[in-house]
Amino acid sequence: MQSRLHYLFRSTRGLCLLAIGLVALVTAIWMTLSGPMVEWGVRDVTVNLLGMKLEPVQREGRIVSLYHSIAFAVVAVLVYLITDRVPMKPQQQANINTVTTVGYLLAMFSGLIFGYFGQNWVFHGLFLVGQALLFYAGILLAVALWPFGSEYRQRDPSYARTRGGIDLERAAFFTMAVCTLISAIFGAIPGAFFGNGFVSFLSEDVVRDPVRTVLQSSIIGHLHIMLTLIAVATCLLICRWFDFKGTLHRLAMPLMIFGTIVTSFGAWSVVFTAAAHTIIYVGSTFILLAALFLVIYAWGRLISDRLAEQGIEKATFGQKVKALVHDPLRFGATWQMVYMNFCTTFVGIFMAVKLDDLIRTMPHREERITLAGHWHMLSAIVATIILFYFADMIGLKGKVRRWFGWIVIIGSDLAFAGATIFSLKRLFVSEYYQQGIVNNTMLMMDIGLGAVLIVLGIFMLWLLVDLFRPGGRWSKMTTTIAALIVASSLLAGCGSPPTPPPGLSQFTEAGADPEAWVTVPAGPFPMGRDEIETMVDEFEIMVTPVTNAQFAAYLEKALADGTLRRDGDVIVAHYPGDAFNHGRHEKEYPPGDYPHFFLGDPANRIVEDGGGFAVLPGYENHPATMVTWFGARGYCEAHGWRLPTEAEWEKAAKGTSQRAYPWGDEITPQHANYYHSRDPFETAEGFSDTTPVGFYNGQRYGDFQTVDAASPYGVYDMAGNVSEWTADIYPMIHYRYLRGGSKADYAYDLRTWSRNNVEPEYKSPSIGFRCVR
């Protein structure tokens, strides 16, 4: 046992294996808290078994804690490997590894305990101490990697070096370490601010804000550059694996150093210049060129080594290709570098170029999905590269090596391609038709990523068994490396129209009176997740969203009296325009005609009927959808009413006390209509349709029992069914804000303070509205 403990805590291979086990354990447990596991009831089992405290208001903060806990372990593994592969004094290696181990273990466990088991501030303090130790370990690493001393001069001219013999590959490691330390400070300072009182901040939530504070911009820069620097560190390690040298090496290392510095500066510069992205693109180009030179060298070496092994002097093209892919581990590590460009680099550039024309015409939630998927894929692809190196280091051979390598390559690439298509699906299919793509994407995810996870599970089990075998492979290995695979959503299918939901013909009556109004009294209430005291005057609000029957009647009347007019398949009306403040990405809306409703869309529940309009049978009491913000505003004004402000909407939803949902802090499928809540209006293929207004009123519908989910003032459908337009227009922001979440959103997006936004001419089968007066 003593020898095994020595292996785990003193050797490079053992330290990495310990980090692997902890990451695997955390991933296995925490993955049960979201996605399908929630629908299957697994989350409740995990929460009850472990005694977790998952307050809805703290979700973002928990995610920050979880991400950092996993990231610390991954960074620790990279540090262990660097100290093992880059020459340094034995005492330096021991000090760095010891401080790193204590730091990441302390930060990981205290961060998760603080975030998921009640906010005990002792653990928050330990979390900060752990991070401080990791930072100190980074300083020790940078000192150990100092490239300008005489003892580590590069004498071999085959490798990149200066005239004085300075090893440029070592200098690249040193540059990466120093930039990582600066970037850590870049995140630590605003992190300390937003972490005070466990107030959290997710950068993707503010990407559309035209004005951001220095601290918000700092966190955005921190996120981007830390992922990039992890990729740089991995690339440099692969250089060591392939013994990268020669002309390409002499070209690549200066490019890597320069690219790392420029990209880092670009990420830091987001706090003071709009040109930050341009600087980042320039720096990234140099890094990509260095990686390309590594791939060219590595593929040439793979081909030449294999052909020499076979004794082939003049090979055909087919023989060269076969030689290239003969070893899936060494080929896979470099192939993933190339494949990364298709899934992240090119997609990122495309998003940046087409940001205003395509990406930001979608709801904010869709942009958030794309951004989060982009960042997760970069992390996951880097992790697979490390995984190939790991498998090679432990000596996988023969058929096991080939099976392992090809399963990881094919499975992960299938998943990453799917993630790319999933994140961009709204560019080529409407929301109404997307469920088929979502379903097939998830199926491909299960096949691709599931295959990878199974082979990883077998691999880890083998390592665990080997650890407890006398004289096992663990006692003979000289080095090892760890991998973390974090992947999101995944591959594609074809959109298809949904079948009618089973409850459509059975349950047609409204569960609350669509003509009813309630009074919300004047006074303060805690607005937002951070409970900012906000005052509103007294107002009346509709008990339910506007229904299809009500909106169809309005269309007929307004077209007849000239309030609305038809322009082809679009019903339009005059809008006086918005003030234009010349904000970044701001779109101008001058006075003119703007769309209120679009005819002929397959998602419409209101259709033309001779000279008038009719509602599709069964949908009369469902909320009106496919109505633009202009159309919602026009309906309210035609009746002498108006859209609610965000503050009015939120007070009507939560009352004067902080609560995650209109009825309280817990949500079940019996409370609201959200994605996969399995109500009678969800089809077999998973398409979530709207429910009649007031459906969740405590009544039983066949086998489906609802809970009375009214707000404190008796307002229904304030969470789920359809997101609702609000009135606010903010300076330099042309988007209009949506509240309440919809049938297409997960439960956490139904929280009373959650916001989404989209351009005012957008229409969706998941967006409706109600009026106030």
C-alpha positions, -999 to +999 in steps of 0.1 A: +000+000+000+029+024+008+043+019-027+009+026-042+005+058-022+040+068-032+030+062-068-002+082-065+013+112-047+049+113-056+053+101-092+042+120-123+021+091-135+004+087-102-004+124-098-020+124-132-039+092-126-053+107-093-065+138-113-081+115-139-100+097-112-113+128-095-124+144-128-141+112-138-158+110-104-170+146-105-181+143-141-200+111-134-219+126-104-225+161-117-237+150-151-267+136-134-279+171-124-289+183-159-302+172-193-321+140-196-311+129-161-335+155-148-364+141-169-356+106-158-356+116-121-319+108-116-311+143-104-335+140-075-318+107-065-284+123-066-295+154-047-313+134-020-285+108-016-257+134-013-277+160+005-271+187-020-287+222-017-296+234-052-311+269-047-323+281-081-309+316-075-274+302-072-273+281-104-249+303-122-226+304-092-226+266-090-217+263-126-187+287-121-176+265-092-180+233-111-161+246-142-132+259-121-130+227-101-127+205-132-104+231-149-080+231-119-075+193-122-069+195-159-044+223-155-027+203-128-023+174-152-007+197-178+017+211-151+027+175-141+034+166-176+054+198-184+076+192-153+082+157-165+090+165-201+108+198-199+143+196-182+145+213-148+161+206-114+145+177-095+138+199-065+120+223-087+098+196-101+090+182-066+081+217-053+059+225-083+041+192-082+035+193-045+021+229-044+000+221-075-015+190-059-024+207-026-038+237-045-061+219-069-073+194-044-082+221-019-098+243-046-117+214-062-133+200-030-139+233-012-154+249-043-178+220-049-188+218-012-194+256-011-214+256-043-235+225-039-238+218-002-247+251+014-227+283+014-203+276+043-179+305+040-151+285+055-150+265+023-152+296+002-120+308+020-104+274+014-114+277-023-095+309-025-065+295-007-064+266-032-064+290-061-037+311-045-015+279-042-021+271-078-010+305-088+021+302-067+028+269-084+025+287-117+051+312-106+074+283-096+068+267-130+077+299-148+109+303-128+118+266-136+111+271-173+134+302-175+150+298-210+179+322-207+202+304-183+233+287-197+225+252-184+195+247-208+211+260-240+202+241-272+233+228-289+216+208-316+210+230-347+181+207-358+159+225-332+148+261-331+173+283-312+188+317-312+224+324-322+233+323-286+218+289-281+185+298-264+161+269-268+130+285-284+107+255-276+116+260-239+110+298-245+076+289-259+067+269-227+080+299-206+059+324-226+028+302-222+034+300-184+038+337-180+008+346-201-012+321-181-003+337-149-012+372-162-045+358-176-053+341-142-050+376-126-073+389-153-100+365-141-092+365-104-098+402-098-133+404-113-139+369-100-133+381-065-157+410-071-185+389-086-179+361-061-185+384-032-217+372-016-218+344-041-231+367-069-221+350-101-213+361-136-215+342-169-199+360-198-222+347-224-251+365-206-238+399-215-224+394-250-252+416-264-248+444-240-233+474-258-217+488-227-198+464-203-179+472-172-141+467-171-147+437-148-172+421-171-149+425-201-120+411-181-139+379-174-147+375-211-111+380-220-100+355-192-123+328-205-111+331-241-074+332-233-073+305-207-087+280-232-063+292-258-033+288-235-043+253-225-044+245-263-010+260-267+005+240-238-010+208-253+004+216-287+039+221-272+037+188-255+028+171-288+059+187-302+079+168-276+060+136-283+069+137-320+104+151-314+095+180-336+127+194-353+141+206-385+132+236-407+095+235-398+104+235-361+127+265-366+098+283-382+071+271-358+086+281-324+090+318-331+055+318-345+042+301-314+059+325-291+048+356-310+013+342-315+009+335-278+020+370-268-002+387-294-033+366-287-029+370-249-026+408-254-057+408-276-077+390-249-064+414-222-072+444-245-110+437-245-112+461-215-100+491-235-103+487-273-129+475-298-100+461-319-094+433-294-109+407-317-087+418-346-056+415-324-068+380-313-073+369-349-038+381-358-022+362-329-043+331-335-031+330-371+005+327-359-004+299-334-024+281-361+006+283-385+029+268-359+004+240-353+001+235-390+039+231-393+038+205-365+010+186-383+030+186-416+061+174-399+042+147-379+023+134-409+055+132-429+072+113-401+043+089-396+044+081-433+082+077-436+085+057-404+058+032-414+071+029-450+106+022-436+092-004-413+075-021-443+106-017-464+088+002-491+110+027-509+087+040-537+052+042-522+020+049-541-004+075-528-026+048-514+003+033-495+012+067-481-023+072-469-024+038-453+009+044-436-004+078-423-034+062-406-017+030-395-013+042-359-045+058-348-031+072-316-003+093-332-023+101-363-053+110-341-035+135-320-025+156-351-057+149-370-077+165-341-056+196-345-068+198-381-103+188-373-104+215-346-104+242-373-136+228-389-155+227-356-141+258-338-118+280-357-137+283-389-170+284-371-157+311-348-145+332-377-178+327-395-197+338-365-176+369-361-180+379-397-217+372-399-225+382-363-250+410-371-264+395-403-271+360-391-262+351-355-277+381-338-310+378-356-316+348-334-329+349-298-301+355-273-306+320-260-295+306-294-264+327-294-256+315-259-259+279-270-236+285-299-210+303-277-211+277-250-209+248-275-180+266-292-160+268-260-169+233-249-158+218-282-124+235-280-119+220-246-131+186-257-109+184-288-078+194-268-087+167-243-089+140-270-054+150-282-041+145-247-059+112-244-041+098-275-008+108-259-018+091-226-027+059-243+006+059-262+025+065-230+011+036-211+020+013-240-012+003-257-003-021-285-017-042-313-055-045-319-063-029-286-044+002-296-061+004-330-096-003-316-091+023-289-077+049-312-103+046-340-132+045-316-121+077-300-114+094-334-146+084-351-168+087-320-155+121-309-154+136-344-190+125-350-199+142-318-180+174-326-195+176-361-229+172-346-222+199-320-213+223-347-244+216-367-266+217-336-253+250-325-259+265-359-291+247-367-312+278-367-293+291-397-309+265-419-341+254-402-368+272-384-377+266-348-409+248-359-390+222-379-360+218-357-372+190-334-363+163-359-327+177-361-326+179-323-337+143-319-313+129-345-285+151-331-290+137-296-291+102-311-258+107-328-244+122-296-253+090-278-237+069-304-205+089-309-198+102-275-212+071-259-187+050-277-159+072-265-171+071-229-175+033-229-140+028-242-127+053-217-146+035-189-130+002-198-096+019-201-100+035-166-112+002-151-082-015-165-059+011-149-077+007-116-074-030-116-038-027-126-031-004-097-040-031-072-021-059-089+013-067-074+039-058-100+013-043-123+020-020-152+017+010-129+050+000-112+068+000-146+054+031-163+078+061-164+052+088-173+015+093-180-010+119-189-046+126-182-076+136-203-109+153-196-136+149-222-163+176-219-185+176-250-219+192-256-249+185-278-243+167-311-251+155-347-275+162-374-307+150-390-334+164-411-362+187-399-397+174-402-431+187-393-444+175-359-474+153-356-505+167-338-501+164-300-524+139-283-541+164-260-550+188-288-585+173-294-591+163-258-584+195-238-594+227-256-609+249-229-589+276-212-580+269-176-584+306-166-605+334-181-586+350-210-607+382-205-598+385-168-574+411-153-558+414-119-544+444-100-507+445-090-503+471-062-477+498-062-446+493-041-411+478-041-400+443-049-367+424-053-359+424-090-335+401-107-314+372-093-295+398-072-327+411-056-323+448-065-351+467-048-372+482-076-404+503-074-434+500-097-467+519-097-500+501-095-511+485-127-535+458-140-523+428-160-540+401-180-545+369-161-534+349-192-514+356-224-534+368-254-550+338-271-552+329-308-589+336-308-584+371-294-555+379-318-574+365-349-604+388-340-580+417-338-564+410-372-598+410-389-609+442-373-576+460-377-573+451-414-609+462-419-604+496-403-570+503-419-549+500-387-531+471-403-525+465-440-512+436-460-480+436-479-478+403-497-478+376-470-468+401-443-493+421-422-476+454-414-484+487-397-466+520-391-442+523-362-428+557-352-392+544-349-366+542-322-339+566-312-306+556-328-276+560-305-249+546-329-241+518-304-219+489-313-240+463-333-270+486-328-296+482-356-315+513-367-353+514-367-365+546-384-402+555-388-419+532-412-439+500-417-429+470-398-441+434-397-468+424-372-477+389-384-466+366-412-490+346-432-483+312-447-458+300-421-463+263-412-460+272-375-490+295-377-521+286-356-540+315-372-546+310-409-565+328-437-601+318-441-617+333-471-617+370-464-609+366-428-590+346-403-596+313-385-578+294-357-568+258-363-592+236-345-582+230-308-558+260-307-584+287-300-575+291-263-537+285-268-515+316-265-511+336-298-476+330-312-457+340-344-464+376-334-436+401-336-429+427-310-445+453-333-476+431-335-478+426-298-474+463-292-500+470-319-526+447-303-522+463-269-524+499-283-554+491-304-573+483-272-559+512-253-534+491-233-496+485-235-470+458-231-456+454-196-422+467-187-397+441-175-401+453-139-439+451-141-438+417-156-414+404-130-434+418-101-466+402-114-447+369-116-430+368-082-448+393-060-428+411-032-406+381-022-377+365-041-388+332-057-375+313-086-409+305-101-443+322-097-454+295-072-421+290-053-386+276-057-392+241-070-405+231-105-420+198-117-437+189-150-470+194-132-462+232-127-455+244-162-450+236-199-413+234-206-390+213-228-397+176-223-421+183-194-442+154-208-476+171-208-505+159-230-494+184-256-460+169-262-457+145-292-440+111-293-411+125-311-405+152-284-421+182-301-434+205-273-466+223-283-483+251-264-510+243-238-543+262-234-538+293-213-543+286-176-537+249-181-517+245-149-545+254-125-546+223-103-571+204-125-566+169-138-565+163-175-570+126-181-540+110-165-521+143-161-525+161-128-515+197-127-505+220-098-522+254-094-492+274-107-506+310-105-484+338-093-490+355-060-515+379-077-533+350-095-516+354-129-511+322-150-485+311-175-458+334-161-434+305-164-433+283-196-457+278-224-446+309-243-419+336-236-436+370-235-426+403-251-419+432-228-420+469-236-386+482-226-363+499-252-328+505-239-302+530-253-279+515-278-298+481-277-322+474-305-333+440-291-365+435-272-366+414-241-386+383-234-395+369-200-409+337-186-393+310-207-413+288-230-422+253-241-389+251-259-367+260-228-353+240-200-367+246-165-339+269-154-348+294-182-383+297-166-370+314-135-387+347-127-355+367-133-344+349-165-342+371-197-339+364-234-338+389-262-342+391-299-349+416-327-384+431-326-393+417-361-386+381-349-415+356-347-416+322-331-440+294-321-426+299-286-432+336-282-464+353-271-475+383-250-500+398-226-510+434-219-512+457-190-531+489-183 
